[in-house]
């Protein structure tokens, strides 16, 4: 649904670059980084998100909770190149 190296805009207007994607148990997880105000680089502000809904009507949902993040983050490091 969302491609790596694409920019997504959250409801609050913040822009994030999609850095990576993994699939676990039929759920796509995206690792995103906030783009700075001058749109020249990324900030040190990262999130893990999923997509909820259909292609034309979807919501970006942030993955929260220490335990859940501990489960998901290693998937990005362990994925095969």
NUVEX-644330 format. One record per residue (C-alpha): residue in three letters; x, y, z. Coordinates in steps of 0.001 Angstrom, whole numbers, plus 500000, padded with zeros to 6 digits. Each point is the difference from the previous one (the first is absolute). Layout:
alaXYZ
...
This chain:
unk500000500000500000
unk502822502444500851
unk503361499804498267
unk503472500412501500
unk501596503402499243
unk496601501678499646
unk498826502934502112
unk496785499697501976
unk498148502868501671
unk498309499410503345
unk496717501647500964
unk501925502608502007
unk501886501036496840
unk503341498461500978
unk501866498337497154
unk501798496701500471
unk502256498010497696
unk499360496255499849
unk503365498362500751
unk499123496334500170
unk497179497470500089
unk499564496508501434
unk497080497604500042
unk499242497894503061
unk496916497804500316
unk498363501747497014
unk500513503473501505
unk502233502554498243
unk502158502092502305
unk501674503160498744
unk503028501736501495
unk499655503726499305
unk502082503120500731
unk498800503578500298
unk501181502390497302
unk501432503302501229
unk498289503349499364
unk502240500870497039
unk499249496579498480
unk503715499359499485
unk500640497247502549
unk498367497835502622
unk499823500819503697
unk500832497682502862
unk496292499151500324
unk499026496484498965
unk496768498028500254
unk498725496520499310
unk496588500019498365
unk497465497702498404
unk497260500719497500
unk496364499441500933
unk497319500023497322
unk499763499777496226
unk502238501456497282
unk498004503209499470
unk498760500340503585
unk502697499106502496
unk501347501182503322
unk503612499956501110
unk500215498537503513
unk503102500422502164
unk501286496873501744
unk500332500840503700
unk500898498282503224
unk503447498867501014
unk499210496282499780
unk498465500275496526
unk502920502081498724
unk502437497423501396
unk498182497349497939
unk499893501969496741
unk503342501853499842
unk502137496833499725
unk498027499005496895
unk501591502903498119
unk503512498934501027
unk499422496322499223
unk498367500286496587
unk501827498447497108
unk501586502306497456
